[in-house]
């Protein structure tokens, strides 16, 4: 199974022991294949480091980011012909899923969840994904 995780899921998984963390652990256990693009990965890193600094969090995001860099399946995304999400900043996750053949996009973002099943891609919360 191929999946894309949005930035909120990855960053929450790095810093807190919650459902997003269990999504990362499932990836580490190779229960699914994580699909990313360079721009999606760059956003993971940018947001993780910014949150660490702003909140003074003790957790170092580097081990998870390195693991994702080494084990995720990187694809070159083809841009959508027109915006799909209410928030155009979310479209790169759909582009990644479409290009990489991922059938699932895991998100806690209401703008993505409202789409339900764009282009046949299931948009699931971490809880739905894990069940």
N, C-alpha and C positions, 0 to 999 in steps of 0.2 A: 504494500500500500504506500502510495506517495502522498505527502501532505506538505502544506505551507503553513508556517506559524507566523502570525503577525507580530509586530514589535512588542506590543503590550504583553503578549503571552511569553515571549522569550525573556524579556526583562523581568517580569514578575517571577518567572521560573528561576532566574539566576539569583534573585535576592531573597525570595520568600519560599518557605516550604508549603506550597499550596497546590491546587490542581495544575496550574501552569508548570510548576516544578515537576510534577508527575508526568506531564507531557514531555519534558526534556529527558527525564529518566527513561521513558518508553523509547525515545529516540536512541539514547545511549545503549539500551538493551536490544536495539535493532528490531523493534516491533513495527516500525515503519521507516520509510526513507524520507528525510527532510530535503525539500527542494528550495533553493534560494538563488537569487541573482546577486551580483556584486553590489548593486544599489540597496537591495534589501538587507544584505549582510552589513553594509556600511551603516545603515540606519540602526540595526541592532547594536552595533558597537558604539555609535555616537550617543544614543539614548542611554545605554547602560552606563557609560562613563560619566555622562552628565548627571544622571540620577545619583550615582555613587558620590560625586562631588557635592551636589546640592544638598543631599540628605545626610551626608557624612556616614554613609553605610560602611560597615566593616568588611563586607564580602568583596572579594576581588573578582570582577567579572571575567578576567582574562582566561582562566582555565576553561570555562564554558565556551567563550568566544573562540578560543583555539580549537576546542573539540568540534564545534560547528564548522569552523573553517576547514578542518581536516576531514570530516566525515560526511558533511552534507553534499548533496548533488547540486552543483552549480550549473545554471543554464543562462543563456542569453535571451532575455525577454524581448518579445516582439510587442511594440506599443499597440494599445487598443486604438481602434479607428476613431472612437469618440469616448468621452468620459462615461463611466458606468456608475460609480459611487457618488453619493451626495457630497462626500469629501474627496476631491480628486487626489489627495495624498494617499488614499487607500488603493487606488487603481494599480500601482505597481505590484501589489500582492496578487491581484487577479491576473495580471500579465505573467507573473512568475508561475502561477498555478496552470494557466493555459499553455504556456510554452513548455513547461516541464511535465505536462501530462498528469498533474496532481489532481486527484478527485476530491480532495478535502482541503479546506482553508480553516484553520483554527483561530478564533478571534474572540475577544471580549468587547470589540468595538461595535456599537449600535449601528453605525453606518454600514458596516459590512454585514452584520447579522440581519439587517432589514432586507438584504438582497435575497436571502434564503438559498437559492440554487442557481446563481448566474452561470450561464454557459455549461450547465450540468455539474458545476462544482458545488459540493455541499459546504455551506458555511456553518460551522459548529462551534459552540462554546467549548472550553476545555473539558467541562464535565460531560457534555454529550460525546465528545471525541473519546474520552477514556472509557465510556460505558459500552 
